[in-house]
Amino acid sequence: MTLSLYIRAALTPKTLLPILGSISAGVLLMTMQTTSAQAAGQYYNCANANGCKLVDSKYFTSSYTKTQYPVVLAHGLGGFTTLFGVIDYFNGIPEDLMKGGSEVYTTKTSAVNNSEVRGEQLLQQVKTIAAISGESKVNLFGHSQGGIDIRYVAGVAPKYVASVTAVSSPEQGSKTADFVENVLEPNNTSGQPSNVTTQLVSGVFNLIGGFTDIGSGISFNQIQQQDGWQALVALSTDGAAKFNAKFPAAMPKNYCGQPTSTAVNGIKYYSFSGVGQITSALDPSDYLLAATGVPFAGESNDGLVSACSSRLGYVIRDNYRMNHLDSADQVLGLTAWGESEPKSIYRTQVNRLKNANL
Protein backbone atom coordinates (compact mmCIF):
# COMPACT_ATOMS: atom_id res chain seq x y z
CA MET A 1 0.00 0.00 0.00
CA THR A 2 1.33 3.41 -0.94
CA LEU A 3 1.82 6.27 1.53
CA SER A 4 -1.19 8.16 0.13
CA LEU A 5 -3.44 5.14 0.72
CA TYR A 6 -2.22 4.88 4.32
CA ILE A 7 -3.09 8.57 4.86
CA ARG A 8 -6.52 8.16 3.31
CA ALA A 9 -7.20 5.16 5.52
CA ALA A 10 -6.12 7.12 8.61
CA LEU A 11 -8.30 10.11 7.76
CA THR A 12 -11.62 8.32 7.52
CA PRO A 13 -14.40 9.69 9.77
CA LYS A 14 -14.18 6.54 11.89
CA THR A 15 -10.55 7.24 12.82
CA LEU A 16 -10.49 11.02 12.55
CA LEU A 17 -13.36 11.79 14.95
CA PRO A 18 -11.74 10.08 17.98
CA ILE A 19 -8.49 11.94 17.25
CA LEU A 20 -10.31 15.28 17.07
CA GLY A 21 -12.18 14.35 20.24
CA SER A 22 -8.92 13.70 22.09
CA ILE A 23 -7.44 16.98 20.91
CA SER A 24 -10.59 18.87 21.95
CA ALA A 25 -10.56 17.19 25.36
CA GLY A 26 -6.92 18.17 25.84
CA VAL A 27 -7.65 21.79 24.94
CA LEU A 28 -10.67 21.78 27.29
CA LEU A 29 -8.59 20.40 30.16
CA MET A 30 -5.94 23.06 29.61
CA THR A 31 -8.66 25.72 29.62
CA MET A 32 -10.17 24.30 32.81
CA GLN A 33 -6.77 24.30 34.52
CA THR A 34 -6.26 27.96 33.60
CA THR A 35 -9.77 28.80 34.78
CA SER A 36 -9.19 26.85 38.01
CA ALA A 37 -6.07 28.87 38.73
CA GLN A 38 -7.98 32.07 38.16
CA ALA A 39 -11.01 30.89 40.17
CA ALA A 40 -9.11 29.74 43.22
CA GLY A 41 -9.73 30.73 46.79
CA GLN A 42 -6.41 31.95 48.17
CA TYR A 43 -4.96 32.20 51.67
CA TYR A 44 -2.06 34.54 52.51
CA ASN A 45 -0.05 34.94 55.72
CA CYS A 46 1.07 38.54 56.28
CA ALA A 47 3.29 37.92 59.33
CA ASN A 48 6.31 38.48 57.11
CA ALA A 49 7.42 42.07 57.67
CA ASN A 50 8.27 42.37 53.96
CA GLY A 51 4.87 41.37 52.62
CA CYS A 52 2.34 38.54 52.47
CA LYS A 53 3.19 34.91 51.70
CA LEU A 54 0.77 32.67 49.79
CA VAL A 55 -0.11 29.74 52.05
CA ASP A 56 -2.56 27.87 49.85
CA SER A 57 -4.66 28.20 46.72
CA LYS A 58 -7.53 25.87 45.88
CA TYR A 59 -10.15 25.68 43.17
CA PHE A 60 -13.50 26.30 44.82
CA THR A 61 -16.62 24.34 44.00
CA SER A 62 -19.04 27.02 45.19
CA SER A 63 -18.97 30.80 45.38
CA TYR A 64 -20.66 31.04 48.78
CA THR A 65 -17.88 33.18 50.31
CA LYS A 66 -16.57 34.82 47.13
CA THR A 67 -16.69 38.45 48.20
CA GLN A 68 -15.81 41.37 45.98
CA TYR A 69 -13.08 42.48 48.40
CA PRO A 70 -10.51 40.34 50.25
CA VAL A 71 -11.14 39.12 53.80
CA VAL A 72 -8.52 40.29 56.31
CA LEU A 73 -8.28 38.65 59.76
CA ALA A 74 -6.71 40.51 62.70
CA HIS A 75 -5.71 38.70 65.92
CA GLY A 76 -6.29 39.73 69.51
CA LEU A 77 -4.03 40.37 72.52
CA GLY A 78 -1.08 37.98 72.59
CA GLY A 79 -1.98 36.86 69.09
CA PHE A 80 -0.11 35.42 66.15
CA THR A 81 -0.74 34.04 62.69
CA THR A 82 0.60 30.48 62.76
CA LEU A 83 2.69 29.68 65.84
CA PHE A 84 5.84 27.74 64.87
CA GLY A 85 3.99 26.46 61.81
CA VAL A 86 1.68 24.32 63.97
CA ILE A 87 -1.05 26.34 65.72
CA ASP A 88 -3.24 28.75 63.76
CA TYR A 89 -4.78 31.67 65.63
CA PHE A 90 -7.90 31.50 63.44
CA ASN A 91 -8.03 27.71 63.57
CA GLY A 92 -9.04 26.40 60.13
CA ILE A 93 -11.11 29.50 59.36
CA PRO A 94 -9.02 30.83 56.42
CA GLU A 95 -9.02 27.41 54.77
CA ASP A 96 -12.76 27.04 55.24
CA LEU A 97 -13.49 30.44 53.70
CA MET A 98 -11.07 29.72 50.87
CA LYS A 99 -13.13 26.70 49.80
CA GLY A 100 -16.04 29.01 49.02
CA GLY A 101 -13.96 31.41 46.96
CA SER A 102 -12.58 33.85 49.52
CA GLU A 103 -9.24 35.58 49.20
CA VAL A 104 -8.10 35.56 52.82
CA TYR A 105 -5.20 37.33 54.55
CA THR A 106 -4.11 36.81 58.16
CA THR A 107 -2.19 39.71 59.66
CA LYS A 108 0.37 40.15 62.45
CA THR A 109 0.65 43.21 64.66
CA SER A 110 2.39 43.71 68.01
CA ALA A 111 0.98 40.95 70.18
CA VAL A 112 1.00 43.23 73.22
CA ASN A 113 0.32 46.95 72.77
CA ASN A 114 -2.52 49.45 72.54
CA SER A 115 -4.89 49.56 69.59
CA GLU A 116 -3.55 52.76 68.09
CA VAL A 117 -0.06 51.25 67.74
CA ARG A 118 -1.46 47.94 66.55
CA GLY A 119 -4.00 49.67 64.30
CA GLU A 120 -1.27 51.65 62.55
CA GLN A 121 0.70 48.44 61.96
CA LEU A 122 -2.44 46.81 60.60
CA LEU A 123 -3.08 49.75 58.28
CA GLN A 124 0.33 49.29 56.66
CA GLN A 125 -0.50 45.63 56.01
CA VAL A 126 -3.90 46.58 54.61
CA LYS A 127 -2.16 48.85 52.11
CA THR A 128 0.10 45.95 51.13
CA ILE A 129 -2.90 43.64 50.76
CA ALA A 130 -4.65 46.18 48.53
CA ALA A 131 -1.55 46.24 46.32
CA ILE A 132 -1.30 42.43 46.16
CA SER A 133 -4.99 41.83 45.52
CA GLY A 134 -5.50 44.75 43.16
CA GLU A 135 -8.63 45.69 45.11
CA SER A 136 -9.19 49.14 46.55
CA LYS A 137 -10.79 47.91 49.80
CA VAL A 138 -10.85 44.99 52.22
CA ASN A 139 -13.34 43.35 54.60
CA LEU A 140 -11.82 43.52 58.08
CA PHE A 141 -12.46 40.89 60.77
CA GLY A 142 -10.96 41.39 64.23
CA HIS A 143 -11.07 38.96 67.13
CA SER A 144 -10.88 40.36 70.68
CA GLN A 145 -8.54 43.40 70.68
CA GLY A 146 -8.29 42.94 66.92
CA GLY A 147 -11.90 44.16 66.76
CA ILE A 148 -10.70 47.49 68.14
CA ASP A 149 -7.64 47.62 65.89
CA ILE A 150 -9.81 47.31 62.77
CA ARG A 151 -11.94 50.26 63.95
CA TYR A 152 -8.76 52.33 64.05
CA VAL A 153 -8.01 51.44 60.42
CA ALA A 154 -11.60 52.25 59.38
CA GLY A 155 -11.40 55.55 61.27
CA VAL A 156 -8.11 56.87 59.91
CA ALA A 157 -8.20 55.34 56.40
CA PRO A 158 -11.83 54.63 55.44
CA LYS A 159 -11.01 54.48 51.73
CA TYR A 160 -9.37 51.08 52.29
CA VAL A 161 -12.28 49.52 54.21
CA ALA A 162 -15.50 47.99 52.86
CA SER A 163 -16.68 46.44 56.14
CA VAL A 164 -15.71 45.89 59.77
CA THR A 165 -16.70 42.75 61.71
CA ALA A 166 -15.75 42.66 65.40
CA VAL A 167 -15.68 39.22 67.01
CA SER A 168 -15.91 38.96 70.82
CA SER A 169 -14.28 42.35 71.06
CA PRO A 170 -14.20 44.53 74.22
CA GLU A 171 -15.37 47.67 72.44
CA GLN A 172 -16.21 49.30 75.79
CA GLY A 173 -13.42 47.64 77.74
CA SER A 174 -13.11 44.49 79.80
CA LYS A 175 -13.83 44.19 83.50
CA THR A 176 -11.06 41.61 83.67
CA ALA A 177 -8.62 44.31 82.51
CA ASP A 178 -10.11 46.72 85.07
CA PHE A 179 -9.51 44.17 87.84
CA VAL A 180 -5.89 43.53 86.84
CA GLU A 181 -5.18 47.23 86.44
CA ASN A 182 -6.53 47.96 89.92
CA VAL A 183 -4.47 45.16 91.45
CA LEU A 184 -1.29 46.48 89.83
CA GLU A 185 -1.90 49.98 91.22
CA PRO A 186 -0.71 52.45 88.58
CA ASN A 187 0.81 55.77 89.59
CA ASN A 188 -2.14 58.18 89.81
CA THR A 189 -0.12 61.02 88.29
CA SER A 190 1.63 59.36 85.32
CA GLY A 191 -0.60 56.31 84.86
CA GLN A 192 2.55 54.20 84.49
CA PRO A 193 3.49 51.12 86.54
CA SER A 194 4.28 52.24 90.08
CA ASN A 195 6.08 49.30 91.66
CA VAL A 196 8.48 46.48 90.89
CA THR A 197 5.73 43.86 90.78
CA THR A 198 3.80 45.83 88.20
CA GLN A 199 6.91 46.33 86.12
CA LEU A 200 7.67 42.60 86.27
CA VAL A 201 4.16 41.70 85.14
CA SER A 202 4.40 44.18 82.30
CA GLY A 203 7.78 42.69 81.38
CA VAL A 204 6.29 39.19 81.24
CA PHE A 205 3.63 40.44 78.81
CA ASN A 206 6.37 41.97 76.69
CA LEU A 207 8.24 38.67 76.61
CA ILE A 208 5.05 36.89 75.53
CA GLY A 209 4.65 39.40 72.74
CA GLY A 210 8.20 38.86 71.51
CA PHE A 211 7.73 35.08 71.73
CA THR A 212 4.65 35.15 69.50
CA ASP A 213 6.48 37.38 67.00
CA ILE A 214 9.30 34.88 66.72
CA GLY A 215 6.82 31.99 66.65
CA SER A 216 5.06 33.66 63.73
CA GLY A 217 8.29 33.69 61.74
CA ILE A 218 9.39 37.28 62.35
CA SER A 219 13.17 37.63 62.60
CA PHE A 220 14.87 38.93 65.76
CA ASN A 221 15.79 42.23 64.14
CA GLN A 222 12.18 42.86 63.07
CA ILE A 223 10.37 42.04 66.35
CA GLN A 224 7.51 44.49 66.81
CA GLN A 225 7.21 46.94 69.68
CA GLN A 226 5.59 45.40 72.78
CA ASP A 227 4.09 47.27 75.74
CA GLY A 228 2.16 45.19 78.24
CA TRP A 229 1.09 48.11 80.40
CA GLN A 230 -0.30 50.14 77.50
CA ALA A 231 -2.19 47.08 76.29
CA LEU A 232 -3.80 46.63 79.70
CA VAL A 233 -4.75 50.31 79.96
CA ALA A 234 -6.23 50.28 76.44
CA LEU A 235 -8.43 47.29 77.27
CA SER A 236 -9.76 48.79 80.50
CA THR A 237 -13.10 50.59 80.66
CA ASP A 238 -11.41 54.00 80.89
CA GLY A 239 -9.00 53.21 78.07
CA ALA A 240 -11.84 52.07 75.82
CA ALA A 241 -13.81 55.23 76.57
CA LYS A 242 -10.88 57.38 75.43
CA PHE A 243 -10.52 55.35 72.23
CA ASN A 244 -14.27 55.52 71.56
CA ALA A 245 -14.23 59.30 71.91
CA LYS A 246 -11.80 59.37 68.97
CA PHE A 247 -13.49 56.60 66.97
CA PRO A 248 -17.23 56.58 67.80
CA ALA A 249 -18.47 55.07 64.50
CA ALA A 250 -21.28 52.51 64.94
CA MET A 251 -20.91 52.41 68.73
CA PRO A 252 -23.87 52.34 71.16
CA LYS A 253 -24.62 55.52 73.10
CA ASN A 254 -24.34 53.73 76.43
CA TYR A 255 -22.77 50.61 77.91
CA CYS A 256 -25.58 48.11 77.48
CA GLY A 257 -27.38 49.85 74.63
CA GLN A 258 -27.76 48.78 71.03
CA PRO A 259 -25.90 50.62 68.24
CA THR A 260 -28.15 53.00 66.32
CA SER A 261 -25.98 53.13 63.18
CA THR A 262 -24.65 50.20 61.19
CA ALA A 263 -22.88 52.10 58.39
CA VAL A 264 -20.58 55.12 58.68
CA ASN A 265 -18.51 56.75 55.90
CA GLY A 266 -19.69 54.05 53.51
CA ILE A 267 -18.35 51.28 55.78
CA LYS A 268 -20.71 48.61 57.11
CA TYR A 269 -20.13 47.57 60.73
CA TYR A 270 -21.02 44.19 62.26
CA SER A 271 -20.32 42.26 65.44
CA PHE A 272 -20.93 38.88 67.03
CA SER A 273 -19.88 37.28 70.30
CA GLY A 274 -20.67 34.55 72.79
CA VAL A 275 -21.40 33.96 76.45
CA GLY A 276 -20.36 31.23 78.85
CA GLN A 277 -16.93 30.02 79.87
CA ILE A 278 -16.96 26.22 80.20
CA THR A 279 -18.37 25.14 76.85
CA SER A 280 -16.40 21.88 76.53
CA ALA A 281 -15.37 19.86 79.57
CA LEU A 282 -12.41 18.53 77.54
CA ASP A 283 -10.94 22.00 76.96
CA PRO A 284 -8.51 22.99 79.78
CA SER A 285 -8.58 26.66 78.75
CA ASP A 286 -12.28 26.83 79.64
CA TYR A 287 -11.49 26.58 83.35
CA LEU A 288 -9.04 29.48 83.08
CA LEU A 289 -11.74 31.56 81.38
CA ALA A 290 -14.13 30.69 84.20
CA ALA A 291 -11.61 32.32 86.55
CA THR A 292 -11.04 35.39 84.39
CA GLY A 293 -14.81 35.83 84.12
CA VAL A 294 -15.24 36.29 87.90
CA PRO A 295 -14.83 40.13 87.83
CA PHE A 296 -18.02 40.39 85.73
CA ALA A 297 -20.01 39.46 88.84
CA GLY A 298 -22.72 37.50 87.03
CA GLU A 299 -22.98 39.72 83.93
CA SER A 300 -23.17 37.66 80.73
CA ASN A 301 -19.63 37.26 79.40
CA ASP A 302 -17.30 34.89 77.55
CA GLY A 303 -14.58 34.88 80.19
CA LEU A 304 -12.95 38.13 79.06
CA VAL A 305 -15.61 40.22 77.29
CA SER A 306 -19.21 40.96 78.25
CA ALA A 307 -22.06 40.73 75.77
CA CYS A 308 -22.83 44.43 76.34
CA SER A 309 -19.24 45.50 75.62
CA SER A 310 -19.04 43.48 72.39
CA ARG A 311 -21.78 45.35 70.51
CA LEU A 312 -20.84 47.27 67.37
CA GLY A 313 -22.89 48.17 64.30
CA TYR A 314 -25.27 45.42 63.22
CA VAL A 315 -25.21 42.92 66.08
CA ILE A 316 -25.55 39.48 64.48
CA ARG A 317 -25.73 37.78 67.88
CA ASP A 318 -24.14 38.42 71.26
CA ASN A 319 -25.23 35.19 72.92
CA TYR A 320 -23.68 32.31 70.98
CA ARG A 321 -22.70 29.54 73.38
CA MET A 322 -19.00 30.27 72.89
CA ASN A 323 -16.29 31.43 75.23
CA HIS A 324 -13.58 33.89 74.22
CA LEU A 325 -11.29 31.34 72.58
CA ASP A 326 -14.14 29.42 70.95
CA SER A 327 -14.96 32.46 68.82
CA ALA A 328 -11.69 31.95 66.91
CA ASP A 329 -12.18 28.14 67.02
CA GLN A 330 -9.05 27.83 69.17
CA VAL A 331 -7.73 24.95 71.28
CA LEU A 332 -8.28 22.15 68.77
CA GLY A 333 -11.75 23.35 67.88
CA LEU A 334 -13.23 22.10 71.17
CA THR A 335 -16.48 24.07 71.29
CA ALA A 336 -20.00 23.68 72.65
CA TRP A 337 -21.98 20.70 71.42
CA GLY A 338 -25.18 21.67 69.59
CA GLU A 339 -24.14 25.30 68.93
CA SER A 340 -23.21 26.62 65.49
CA GLU A 341 -19.58 25.86 64.69
CA PRO A 342 -17.34 28.96 64.68
CA LYS A 343 -16.27 28.23 61.09
CA SER A 344 -19.93 28.20 60.07
CA ILE A 345 -20.54 31.57 61.78
CA TYR A 346 -17.62 33.17 59.92
CA ARG A 347 -18.73 31.54 56.67
CA THR A 348 -22.27 32.89 57.06
CA GLN A 349 -20.97 36.39 57.81
CA VAL A 350 -18.72 36.38 54.75
CA ASN A 351 -21.69 35.26 52.66
CA ARG A 352 -23.62 38.19 54.16
CA LEU A 353 -20.86 40.50 52.93
CA LYS A 354 -20.98 38.88 49.51
CA ASN A 355 -24.73 39.48 49.29
CA ALA A 356 -24.11 43.14 50.22
CA ASN A 357 -21.75 43.37 47.21
CA LEU A 358 -18.74 43.72 49.48
C-alpha positions in Angstrom: 0.0 0.0 0.0 1.3 3.4 -0.9 1.8 6.3 1.5 -1.2 8.2 0.1 -3.4 5.1 0.7 -2.2 4.9 4.3 -3.1 8.6 4.9 -6.5 8.2 3.3 -7.2 5.2 5.5 -6.1 7.1 8.6 -8.3 10.1 7.8 -11.6 8.3 7.5 -14.4 9.7 9.8 -14.2 6.5 11.9 -10.6 7.2 12.8 -10.5 11.0 12.5 -13.4 11.8 14.9 -11.7 10.1 18.0 -8.5 11.9 17.3 -10.3 15.3 17.1 -12.2 14.3 20.2 -8.9 13.7 22.1 -7.4 17.0 20.9 -10.6 18.9 22.0 -10.6 17.2 25.4 -6.9 18.2 25.8 -7.6 21.8 24.9 -10.7 21.8 27.3 -8.6 20.4 30.2 -5.9 23.1 29.6 -8.7 25.7 29.6 -10.2 24.3 32.8 -6.8 24.3 34.5 -6.3 28.0 33.6 -9.8 28.8 34.8 -9.2 26.8 38.0 -6.1 28.9 38.7 -8.0 32.1 38.2 -11.0 30.9 40.2 -9.1 29.7 43.2 -9.7 30.7 46.8 -6.4 32.0 48.2 -5.0 32.2 51.7 -2.1 34.5 52.5 -0.1 34.9 55.7 1.1 38.5 56.3 3.3 37.9 59.3 6.3 38.5 57.1 7.4 42.1 57.7 8.3 42.4 54.0 4.9 41.4 52.6 2.3 38.5 52.5 3.2 34.9 51.7 0.8 32.7 49.8 -0.1 29.7 52.1 -2.6 27.9 49.9 -4.7 28.2 46.7 -7.5 25.9 45.9 -10.2 25.7 43.2 -13.5 26.3 44.8 -16.6 24.3 44.0 -19.0 27.0 45.2 -19.0 30.8 45.4 -20.7 31.0 48.8 -17.9 33.2 50.3 -16.6 34.8 47.1 -16.7 38.4 48.2 -15.8 41.4 46.0 -13.1 42.5 48.4 -10.5 40.3 50.2 -11.1 39.1 53.8 -8.5 40.3 56.3 -8.3 38.7 59.8 -6.7 40.5 62.7 -5.7 38.7 65.9 -6.3 39.7 69.5 -4.0 40.4 72.5 -1.1 38.0 72.6 -2.0 36.9 69.1 -0.1 35.4 66.1 -0.7 34.0 62.7 0.6 30.5 62.8 2.7 29.7 65.8 5.8 27.7 64.9 4.0 26.5 61.8 1.7 24.3 64.0 -1.1 26.3 65.7 -3.2 28.7 63.8 -4.8 31.7 65.6 -7.9 31.5 63.4 -8.0 27.7 63.6 -9.0 26.4 60.1 -11.1 29.5 59.4 -9.0 30.8 56.4 -9.0 27.4 54.8 -12.8 27.0 55.2 -13.5 30.4 53.7 -11.1 29.7 50.9 -13.1 26.7 49.8 -16.0 29.0 49.0 -14.0 31.4 47.0 -12.6 33.9 49.5 -9.2 35.6 49.2 -8.1 35.6 52.8 -5.2 37.3 54.6 -4.1 36.8 58.2 -2.2 39.7 59.7 0.4 40.2 62.5 0.6 43.2 64.7 2.4 43.7 68.0 1.0 41.0 70.2 1.0 43.2 73.2 0.3 47.0 72.8 -2.5 49.4 72.5 -4.9 49.6 69.6 -3.5 52.8 68.1 -0.1 51.3 67.7 -1.5 47.9 66.5 -4.0 49.7 64.3 -1.3 51.6 62.6 0.7 48.4 62.0 -2.4 46.8 60.6 -3.1 49.8 58.3 0.3 49.3 56.7 -0.5 45.6 56.0 -3.9 46.6 54.6 -2.2 48.8 52.1 0.1 45.9 51.1 -2.9 43.6 50.8 -4.6 46.2 48.5 -1.6 46.2 46.3 -1.3 42.4 46.2 -5.0 41.8 45.5 -5.5 44.7 43.2 -8.6 45.7 45.1 -9.2 49.1 46.6 -10.8 47.9 49.8 -10.8 45.0 52.2 -13.3 43.4 54.6 -11.8 43.5 58.1 -12.5 40.9 60.8 -11.0 41.4 64.2 -11.1 39.0 67.1 -10.9 40.4 70.7 -8.5 43.4 70.7 -8.3 42.9 66.9 -11.9 44.2 66.8 -10.7 47.5 68.1 -7.6 47.6 65.9 -9.8 47.3 62.8 -11.9 50.3 64.0 -8.8 52.3 64.0 -8.0 51.4 60.4 -11.6 52.3 59.4 -11.4 55.6 61.3 -8.1 56.9 59.9 -8.2 55.3 56.4 -11.8 54.6 55.4 -11.0 54.5 51.7 -9.4 51.1 52.3 -12.3 49.5 54.2 -15.5 48.0 52.9 -16.7 46.4 56.1 -15.7 45.9 59.8 -16.7 42.8 61.7 -15.8 42.7 65.4 -15.7 39.2 67.0 -15.9 39.0 70.8 -14.3 42.4 71.1 -14.2 44.5 74.2 -15.4 47.7 72.4 -16.2 49.3 75.8 -13.4 47.6 77.7 -13.1 44.5 79.8 -13.8 44.2 83.5 -11.1 41.6 83.7 -8.6 44.3 82.5 -10.1 46.7 85.1 -9.5 44.2 87.8 -5.9 43.5 86.8 -5.2 47.2 86.4 -6.5 48.0 89.9 -4.5 45.2 91.4 -1.3 46.5 89.8 -1.9 50.0 91.2 -0.7 52.4 88.6 0.8 55.8 89.6 -2.1 58.2 89.8 -0.1 61.0 88.3 1.6 59.4 85.3 -0.6 56.3 84.9 2.6 54.2 84.5 3.5 51.1 86.5 4.3 52.2 90.1 6.1 49.3 91.7 8.5 46.5 90.9 5.7 43.9 90.8 3.8 45.8 88.2 6.9 46.3 86.1 7.7 42.6 86.3 4.2 41.7 85.1 4.4 44.2 82.3 7.8 42.7 81.4 6.3 39.2 81.2 3.6 40.4 78.8 6.4 42.0 76.7 8.2 38.7 76.6 5.1 36.9 75.5 4.7 39.4 72.7 8.2 38.9 71.5 7.7 35.1 71.7 4.6 35.2 69.5 6.5 37.4 67.0 9.3 34.9 66.7 6.8 32.0 66.7 5.1 33.7 63.7 8.3 33.7 61.7 9.4 37.3 62.3 13.2 37.6 62.6 14.9 38.9 65.8 15.8 42.2 64.1 12.2 42.9 63.1 10.4 42.0 66.3 7.5 44.5 66.8 7.2 46.9 69.7 5.6 45.4 72.8 4.1 47.3 75.7 2.2 45.2 78.2 1.1 48.1 80.4 -0.3 50.1 77.5 -2.2 47.1 76.3 -3.8 46.6 79.7 -4.7 50.3 80.0 -6.2 50.3 76.4 -8.4 47.3 77.3 -9.8 48.8 80.5 -13.1 50.6 80.7 -11.4 54.0 80.9 -9.0 53.2 78.1 -11.8 52.1 75.8 -13.8 55.2 76.6 -10.9 57.4 75.4 -10.5 55.4 72.2 -14.3 55.5 71.6 -14.2 59.3 71.9 -11.8 59.4 69.0 -13.5 56.6 67.0 -17.2 56.6 67.8 -18.5 55.1 64.5 -21.3 52.5 64.9 -20.9 52.4 68.7 -23.9 52.3 71.2 -24.6 55.5 73.1 -24.3 53.7 76.4 -22.8 50.6 77.9 -25.6 48.1 77.5 -27.4 49.9 74.6 -27.8 48.8 71.0 -25.9 50.6 68.2 -28.1 53.0 66.3 -26.0 53.1 63.2 -24.7 50.2 61.2 -22.9 52.1 58.4 -20.6 55.1 58.7 -18.5 56.8 55.9 -19.7 54.0 53.5 -18.4 51.3 55.8 -20.7 48.6 57.1 -20.1 47.6 60.7 -21.0 44.2 62.3 -20.3 42.3 65.4 -20.9 38.9 67.0 -19.9 37.3 70.3 -20.7 34.6 72.8 -21.4 34.0 76.4 -20.4 31.2 78.9 -16.9 30.0 79.9 -17.0 26.2 80.2 -18.4 25.1 76.8 -16.4 21.9 76.5 -15.4 19.9 79.6 -12.4 18.5 77.5 -10.9 22.0 77.0 -8.5 23.0 79.8 -8.6 26.7 78.7 -12.3 26.8 79.6 -11.5 26.6 83.3 -9.0 29.5 83.1 -11.7 31.6 81.4 -14.1 30.7 84.2 -11.6 32.3 86.6 -11.0 35.4 84.4 -14.8 35.8 84.1 -15.2 36.3 87.9 -14.8 40.1 87.8 -18.0 40.4 85.7 -20.0 39.5 88.8 -22.7 37.5 87.0 -23.0 39.7 83.9 -23.2 37.7 80.7 -19.6 37.3 79.4 -17.3 34.9 77.5 -14.6 34.9 80.2 -13.0 38.1 79.1 -15.6 40.2 77.3 -19.2 41.0 78.3 -22.1 40.7 75.8 -22.8 44.4 76.3 -19.2 45.5 75.6 -19.0 43.5 72.4 -21.8 45.3 70.5 -20.8 47.3 67.4 -22.9 48.2 64.3 -25.3 45.4 63.2 -25.2 42.9 66.1 -25.5 39.5 64.5 -25.7 37.8 67.9 -24.1 38.4 71.3 -25.2 35.2 72.9 -23.7 32.3 71.0 -22.7 29.5 73.4 -19.0 30.3 72.9 -16.3 31.4 75.2 -13.6 33.9 74.2 -11.3 31.3 72.6 -14.1 29.4 71.0 -15.0 32.5 68.8 -11.7 31.9 66.9 -12.2 28.1 67.0 -9.0 27.8 69.2 -7.7 25.0 71.3 -8.3 22.1 68.8 -11.8 23.3 67.9 -13.2 22.1 71.2 -16.5 24.1 71.3 -20.0 23.7 72.7 -22.0 20.7 71.4 -25.2 21.7 69.6 -24.1 25.3 68.9 -23.2 26.6 65.5 -19.6 25.9 64.7 -17.3 29.0 64.7 -16.3 28.2 61.1 -19.9 28.2 60.1 -20.5 31.6 61.8 -17.6 33.2 59.9 -18.7 31.5 56.7 -22.3 32.9 57.1 -21.0 36.4 57.8 -18.7 36.4 54.7 -21.7 35.3 52.7 -23.6 38.2 54.2 -20.9 40.5 52.9 -21.0 38.9 49.5 -24.7 39.5 49.3 -24.1 43.1 50.2 -21.7 43.4 47.2 -18.7 43.7 49.5 
